[in-house]
Amino acid sequence: MKCLTSDELRQMYLDFFKSKGHAVIKSASLIPENDPTVLFTTAGMHPLVPYLLGQKHPAGTRLTDVQKCVRTGDIDEVGDESHCTFFEMLGNWSLGDYFKKEAITWSFEFLTDEKYLGIDKDKLYFSCFAGDDDAPRDMVAHDTWRSLGVAEDHIFFLPKENNWWGPAGITGPCGPDTEMFIDTGKPACGPDCSPACDCGKYLEIWNDVFMEYNKQADGTFAPLEQKNVDTGMGLDRTIAILQGKGSVYETDVFAPIIAKIEELSGKKYEGADEETRKAFRIVADHIRCAAFMIGDERGITPSNVDQGYVLRRLLRRAIRFSGKLGIEEGSLPKIAQVVIDKYAHAYEELKINETKILSEIAKEEERFQKTITQGMKEFEKTVERLDGDTIDGKSAFRLYDTFGFPIEFTLELAAERGLKVDKDGFDKAFQHHQELSHAGAEQRFKGGLADTSEQTARLHTATHLLNAALRKLLSEDIVQKGSNITAERLRFDFNFPRKVERDELDKLEAYVNEAIAAGLDVVEEEMSVEEAKAQGAMGVFDSKYGDVVKVYTIPGYSKEICGGPHAKNTAELGHFKIKKEQSSSAGVRRIKAVLD
């Protein structure tokens, strides 16, 4: 088995699939464009959903990439040996091109060939879909592994809960997968030990998903006209395996970040007690993730809603645990600088937005100190109102939820005063809050992963016209700062220093409706990025596109680089109406609009 660095693995993977006829495409933004179902790009497939559903990708039918991803399902779990919020996913894709045999053969070659990872095949185990009433047993995957010399007792058939991917929402593309595991050397937990166990004997290293079904609204599974392959290998986890480390935090991925925290804290990670090591991991993970969020081409800033809220939670948790390590206030930008230096060669947006990353983290540290000051005042008021020696759970949760006052602070301050805290009551209130949040998150998935309906296509085209109207009537310096489209409405964020007045909104509406009334064909073309720019096409986020891009033109009004669904003619749009204009963040305004 080769001991590779993260940089070596990243490049080796792309070069391997390039040799197999795949086009190398850039990582998409961490913030999904026009996808209301998720706050962040959580998997390599998210940016490619339109193409998995049949749209033609400008780079062809074989693609490979390293996609930056964020998963924040439960931030409070981060701090153990394995959880991370930010990670890189190595992926290769077939859009109606090759299928199971080729995908499995190439996966096996990359894993075992001495030119690549060189893993002993006897240490590898594999799982295939066992079959059920919805889809048959995956004998093609099984037989392909066997043809490559894999022993029968190294292949497991597992049910849908283990070997089926998707859909990401209630409906959409999905299918069986085959997963690859490495034997960690731990003893079997029993006679039925398999990759389905949580005993730690089998560690997943790669997953090949075969999208061959489309789950319908009635729960049935219909064969997809275009069968796709979606594979994923986590770079961080694979590097830990190759470097023989028990945790990604011990690999070269985190080494310089951990070293900087050691320097600032005066403490050592190795040999420290578990609480200290946990604090190291939290600070390292959260600052890495925050740097990528702020530095993203569609970068965000801390706020109290959506992506900005998650970013704020990450930063404030990092601030709190850096304090536990004894790190001087105002030091987090120094850790972020190490992250930028570590990754800038692979993700140039970090260097481009370096100043923004460092200043936003510094400002959030300053804001949090004010929060703590306010929280202290509210804590004292809570104590004054006490009838007894125990702070009830609801009051403790109110300090946390309303004032951002960490429960650990409440517990420590209460102990100093000889008081107790109803921690069970706090946990129940916190759990209720999470259940409400999860219920809200589930609403994001009601229409499946990415809605490509006729209504969404109409709103997408209207968004282009709104962008053109803003630049024409308000300022040529306006650029898109964000966009979110559901089947009911569009939401468009743009840079502007003040409120847009009602009479200005009326003019914007009239401009868009004029274009709709003109009945103009929406022209779709493919060209190079250079050609698109030469023709004056707008493309704020063009860094995520490959050498060939799609350009949509509404003659006389708009020309934009875009990958989303569109109407064929502006006459299909109906009547455009702006429902709301408001502030989104400092220097950024937000318009919500509908089509009647």
N, C-alpha and C positions, 0 to 999 in steps of 0.2 A: 504494500500500500504506500503510495507516494505521500510525503508530507509537504503539502502545498501551502502557500500563503493565500489570503483571501484575494489579492490582486491576481495571482497566478491562476486560481480556480476560475475566477470571473472571465478572464481572457481565454483560458483553455476551453471552457464550455462554448463560448461564442464561436471560436475558431473551429471546434469540432462540428458544430451544426452548420456552419458556413460551408464546410467541406462536403456536407450532405445536401447542398443546394438550397439552404435556408438564407433568406435575407436578414441581416442584422438590423433590428429596429431599436430606436431609443426608448428608454423608460418613459412612460407617460407620467403626468403629474400625480402627486399624492391625493389631490382633490379631484374627484371624478367630474368630468365635464358633462353637463346636461344629464346627470344621472341622479335622480332624487332618492334612490333606494339606499344609498350608503353615504356616510360622512367622508370616508377615506377610501382610497384604493387598497383593498384588503387582499387581493390576489392578482396574479399576473393576467388572468382572463378578463378582468373588469373593463379595461380600455378597449378590448377586442370584441366585446359582445355584438356590435352591429355586424361584424364580419363573420362571427360564429353563426349568426342568424341568416347569412346569405349575401350581405353586401360585399362587393369586390374590394379587397385591400390594395392600395396603390403599389405595395411592394411585392405582391404575388400571393401564392397559396402556401408557401413554406416560410415561416418566420421564426426567429429566435431573438430573445432579449433577456436583459436582467432588469426586472421591474422592482422599483422601490415600493414598499408596502407599509401600512400601519394597521395594527389591530389593537384596539383598546377596549375589548369586551369587559375586562375587569382589571383596571389599572392597579388595584390594590394587590393583585397576585404578583405583579412584577417585583422582583427582589429575591426570588428564589434562584436556583441554579440554572433554570431553563427558560423562563418567560422573558420575552423582549417585546417592546411595543413597535419599534421600527425593525424591519428586516428586508433583505434582498431575496427575490425569488428568481431563480434561473428557470427559463422556460423555452420550450420549442412547440411549434404549432403547425398543424396541418388543417387548412381550410378547404375541406372537400378534396384533398389530395391523397396522401398515403394514409394507411389506417393501422390496425393493431400489429401486424407482423413487423412492419418497418419500425414503428415506434419502439416496440419491445426489443427488437434486435439492436437498434442503436443505443438504447438505454443500457443494455447488457454490455455492449462494446465499450461504452464510455466508462462504465463501472469497473470492468475487469481487465481491459487491455493495458499492458505495461506502458504504452505510449500515453495513457490518460491516467485514471485513478489507480489502476493496478490492484484492485481489491481481490483477494482470494475468493473465488466463486463458492468455495465450500463454507465461507462465512456469511454468504448471502442467502436470504429466505424470501419467499414471494407469496403474495396472496392474490386470489382471483375471486370474482363474484360467483356465489354459490347458486344463484338463480332463485326465482320465486314466481308468483302468478303474473307479475308484470313483465318479466324478461327472463330468458333462458340462462342456464348455467353457461359461464363463459369458457367454453372448451377451446376456442381459438387462442385465447391468452395462455391457457394451460399448455396446449400443444406446442405453442411457440417457445415457451420457456423450456419444455422438454427437448425440443429440437436443438436448443443451444447447449445441451449437456447438463441441464439442471436436474438433480435427483428428485424422484417423486416425493420423497419425504421432506423436501425443502419447499414444497408448494402446498398452500392451505386454501381451501375454499371457504369463504366467509360470507355472511349475509349482507343485506343492503346497508345496515348500520355501519359496517366496516368497509365495504367495497362498492360504494355507489356514490357518485358526486352529483349534487344538485337536485332540483334547480335551486338557484340562489334565493328565489322568491317562491311564491305559491305555484307559479307556472314557469315554463321556459325549458331551455335545453339542458339535458342531463344524460347520465348513462353510467355503465359499470366502469370500474377502474381496476388496475392491477398495481399493487404497491410493492416496493422493494425495501427490505430490512437488512440490517447487519446484526449479527449475533454478538452481543456485548460480552459474552463469556460467563454471564451470571447463570446459576443453575436454574433448570426448569422449575416452575412453581407447582407442577403436578403433571399427571399423565395427559391432561388436556391442554397443556401450555401451548400457546400459539401467539401470533402477532396481535390477536385480539385482546390479549392480557395487558394488564397495567403493571406487571411484575418487573418490567425493565430489561428482560432478556433480549427482546427484539426492539431495535431502534429504527424507525422509518427514515429512509434516506431519499426516496424518490417516489413519485406517484404519476402514473400515466392514466389520464382520464379519456374515455372513449365516448364522446357525445354522439349518441345515435338515436336518442329519443327526445321527444318534446312532451313534457307533462302538460296535459290539458286542464282546463278549469274544473272538469268533472272528476279529476283524479286519475284518468286513464293516461297511458303512455303511447303516443303515436310515433312511428319511425320518422326520423328527420330526413328530409330530402337531401340535405348536405351533411354528411358525417364528418366530424372533426376530431382531431387529437389535441388535447390540452395537457401538457406535462408540467410538473413543478418540482424543483429541487431547492430546498432552502440553503442559501449560501452559508449562513452562520452555523447551522446545525452540521452541515457537511464538513466544514472546516474543523469543527470540534472533533469529529470522528477521525479525519485525516491526521490531525495533529495529536491525537491520542489524549485529548483533554476531557475532563468530566463535565466541563461547562464552557459555553461560548465566552464567558467572561474571562477565561484563562487563555484565550486564543489571541492571535495577532490583531483580530478585529478590535478588541477592547484594550489591548496592552498599553498603548500610549495614553489612552483616556484614564485608565486606572493609575498609571504612573503619575499623571498630573494631579489626580486627586490625592495620591500619597504625598506629593510635594506640598500641596496646599494645606493638607490636614496634619502633616507630621506623623501620620500613622501608616502602618504597613497592612496591605491586603492579605498577603500570605501569612498564615499563622494567627490571624486575628480571630476573636470570638465571632460566632455566627451573626450576632446583631450588628457588629461593625462591618462584617463582610456584606451583609444585606444592605446597609446604608451605602457602601461603595457601589454596589450593583445598581441600586435605584438611581443614584446621582448620575452614574455613567450612562445608563439606558435612557433616562428621561432627557438628559441634555443632548444626547445624540439625536433622539427623536425630535426634540424641539428645534434643533438646528435645521433638520431636514424639512420640518413643517414651515418654518419661517422662510427658509431659503428656497423653497419650492418655486417653480416658475409661476404658479398661481398662489404664491405664498400667503399665509394668514398671519394675523396678529392676535394676541390674547384678548378674549372678550368673554361675555357671559352666555353666548349662544353657540350652538353647533360646533364647528371645528375649533373656533376660538376658545370655547369653553373647555374642550379636551386639552388644548395646548396650555391653557391657564392651570388646569389641574396638574398636568405634568410638571410644569415649572415650579408651582408652589410646593409640590411634593419633593422635588429636587432641592428646593431652598430649605425645606424643613429638615431633610436628612443630611444636607451639607452642614447645617447647624449642629446636628448631633455628632458629626465628625470633627467639629471644632474649626471648620473652614471659615475664614473671615468673610463677613458680609461684603457683597459686591464682587465675589470671585468667580461666579458662574460663567461670565463671558470668557474667562481664561480657559475654562474647560471646553467651552464651545469652540474656541479657536483651534484647539487640538483636533476636534471633530472635523472642522473645515479643512485643516491641513491634511488629515488622514484621507479624506474622500474627494477633495476638489478635482483631482485628476480624472476621476470616474464620473463625477457629477459637477459639471462646470457651474451650474446655477448656485452652488454653495459659495464659490469664489466671487461670482458676480454680485451676490446679495450679502457678502460678508459683513459690511457695515450695518445693514439692516438687522441681521441675525444678532450681532453683538449688542446693538443698541436696544432692541426689543427685550432681550433677556435682562439687560441692566435695568430697564424701566420697570419690568415686572417684579424684579427684586425689590425695587423701591416702593412699588405699589403694595406689595405683600407686607412690608414693614408697617405701612399705614393700616392695613387690614388687621394686623396683630394688635396694633394700638387700640383700634376701635373694638376689636374682640375682647380685649382686656377690660375695657369699660363696661361692655355688656356682661362679661363674666362677673364683675363686681356687683352689678345690679341684680344679677341672678342670685348671688350669695346673700345680698341684703333682703331679698324676698323669701329666703328659705324659712320653712317651718320645720326644723329638725336638722339632721346632719347629713342629708343625702340630696344631691342634685338629681332630679328625676330625668329619665331618659329623653323625654320630649324636649326639655330645656337644653339638655346637652346637644341634642340633634339640631335644635334651632340655632345654637351657637355655631355649629358646623355648617349647616345648610344656608342660613341667612347671612352670617357674618364671616364665613370662611375660616372659622376658628377650629383648628384640628382637635379631634377628640383626645389625642395624646396630651395636648396643652391643658385641656380641661382636667384630665386625670392628674397631671402633675401639680397643677395649681391647687386642686382640691386637696390632694395629699398634704401639701405644704400647710394647709389651714386645718388639717385634721378632719376633713370632710370626705364623704364617699360619693361615688357617682353610680347611678343605676345603669351600668354598662349593658346589661341584658335589654333594658328598655331602649337604650340608644341603638343597639343592634337591630331590634325589631323595627324601630322607626326607619333606620337606614335600609333594612331589607324591603320595607314597604315602598320606600323611595325608589329603590332599584327596580322593583316589580313594575312600578308606574313607568319608569324610564324604558324598561325592556318592552313594555306594551306599546309605548310610543315608537320605539325603534321598529317593532314588528309592523307597524302601520306603513313604514317606509317600503315594505316588501309586498304590498298588496297587489301590485301589478306585475310582479316578476322583476328580474334584475334590471333590465333596461327596456323602457317602454318605447317601442318603435311603431306605435299606432299612428293612424292617419291624423288624429288630433295633435299628437306630439309633433309630428312632422310639420303641421301647419304652424304651431307655436314656435318651432325652431326657425322656420323661415321668417316669421314675424319678428323674432329676436334680431335677425340680421338687418331688417328694415329699421327697427328701433335704434340699433347701433348707428346706422347711417344717419338717421334723423338727429340724433344727439350731436354727432360730429358736424352735421350741416348747420343746425340751428343754434347750438350752444357753444361748441368749441372744437376745433380740429385736433386739439390735444387730448381729447377724450379717448380712453382705451378701455376695453373690457377688463374688469377685475374679478368677475365671477358670473356664473350663470347656472340656473337650476330650473329645469322644465319638468312639469308633471302633465298629465292629460288634461288638467283643469286650468293651468295658468303658467305664465312664464315669470321668472324673476331674474333681473339683470342688474349687476353691480358695475359701477363705473366711477372713475376719478372725477371729482368736481368739488370745488371749495365751498359751495353754499347750497341752500335749499333751492330746488327748482320750483318756481312759482306756478300757480294754477294756469295763468295765461300762457306760460311757456309749455306746460303739459298739453294744453289744448292744441298748440301749434304742432307739437310732436305727434299727437294723435292724428291731426289732419294730414300731416306729411306721410305717415304710414298708410292711412286710408286712401290717400291719393294714389300711392303705388299699387295698392290692392285693386282699386277701381280700374287701373290701367290694364289689368289682365295680362301681366308680363310673364313670359316663360322664364322659369328658373333654370339656368343653363349650368350643367355639370360638366367639368373638364378635369383631366389629369395632366399634370405638368410638374417640372422640377420646382423646388422652393425658389430658386433663383429666378426662373421664368415668372412665377407667381408674384414675387416682389417687384420684378421689372414692370409687370402689368398693373401695379398698384394695389394688389390684393392685401387685405388686412389679414394678419396672422399673429395675434398677440402670443399665442402659445405654440408657435410653429416649431419650437425646439423638440417637441414630442413626436413630430412627424419624420418620416424617412426621406429619402432622396426624391421620391415622387409623391405628390400630394393631390388631394381633391380640392378644386376651386369651384365655388358656387357663385354665379353672377346673376344679379337682378338688374338688367340693363338700365342705365341711367341712375341707379340708386346704390347698389352694393356689390362688392366683390370681396369674398372672404375665403381663406383657407379653412376647411371644416371637414369633419368626418361624420357628422350627424345626419339623421334622416330629414328630407325636405319635401315640400309640396312641389308639384310639377309646374304650377302656374299660380301667380299671386291671387287670381280671382277665387281660388279655393279657400282663401283665408277667412272670408266673412268680414266682420267689423271689428276693428282693433280698439280696445278701451283700456286706458290706464286706471287702475283701481287704487293705487297707493304709491306715494313717493316718500322716502324716509332716509335717515342716516343709517349706514351699515357699519362704518368705523371711521376713524379720523381721515378726512379728505376723500371718503368714498360714499357715494349715494346709492340708493337701491330703488328700483322701479318694479312694481308688480303689475302685470297686465293680463288681460284675457281676450279671447276672440269670441264674439257673439255670433 
